[in-house]
Amino acid sequence: MSRTVYVNGAFLPEEDATISIFDRGFIFGDGIYEVSAVLGGKLVDCEAHLIRLERSCNEIGLKLAWSRDELIAIHQELITRNKLDEGSIYLQVSRGAADRDFAFPKDIKPSIVLFTQARQFADTPQVKTGIKVVSTLDLRWARRDIKSVNLLGPVLAKQFAAENGAQEAWLVEDGVVTEGASSTAWIVKGKTLISRPLSNKVLPGITRKAVLAFLAESGFTFEEREFTLAEAIDAEEAFITSATSLVMPVTTIDSHSIHNGAPGPATLRLREIYLEHARKGGVLG
Ligand code: PDD
């Protein structure tokens, strides 16, 4: 069935939606994106995603021509028009279309595209088994805090994962896990959750922020520090967070079983609390 998508001011059937071949998102990867979850027809923490979008655009000198309220209204309209109950909404803003030249062209108008993707991720069978991750070298650029559409590093890492029967890749730099190819990486020791500090090396995950917001309620403490691949393999539990996986147990890292190959109680509890909040529209604010 054809979706209704949003392109540069118009809601259109997906077959009729077009972007110029000169669009700098296509030519240079000169653009920013966001992915927001939808659960029970409700947007989850959309405002936090839009705040991150504004920051990313600001960091690359891209002037957003849409207000936060306008963007939320477009998200809502897509949910309604596509009768989306569960899934995600992808938003991409690029610097716009102009003849190819590296430096920013003058008076260029940004392009914007939004589309929905229906998927069942709250009750996915993967939660019962957990996922497998494989480690691979982090080949990305130095500003991973910017959610750039330039995703060749993660694409190659995910392909490597797929070829090895895994659902996610954990990116490793100097022996330390930076993050998942499209998720935040966590390990658990007793009642302590461990994930690395925010910096230019990782994307500041909105789901990460949400998990930390209900830390007291969930009865865990947080140790914000780097961890090595060896420490992760030895951990009691491991999991990932993202707008598309929510909170997902990791039960295999490379060929090593974590928590005897079954999802652990800490991860399952965090997922349960996260879902409870997310179903009401979000955890943050
Ligand atoms: N990816 N780290 C990276 C590199 C990511 O691409 C993502 C999200 C995250 C988690 O961020 P959040 O919790 O805000 O979704 C961390 C999205 C889902 C994607 O690229 O599809």
Boltz pocket constraint, residues with backbone or C-beta under 6 A from the ligand:
constraints:
  - pocket:
      binder: B
      contacts: [[A, 35], [A, 144], [A, 179], [A, 180], [A, 181], [A, 182], [A, 183], [A, 184], [A, 202], [A, 203], [A, 204], [A, 205], [A, 206], [A, 207], [A, 208], [A, 241], [A, 242], [A, 243], [A, 244]]
      max_distance: 6.0
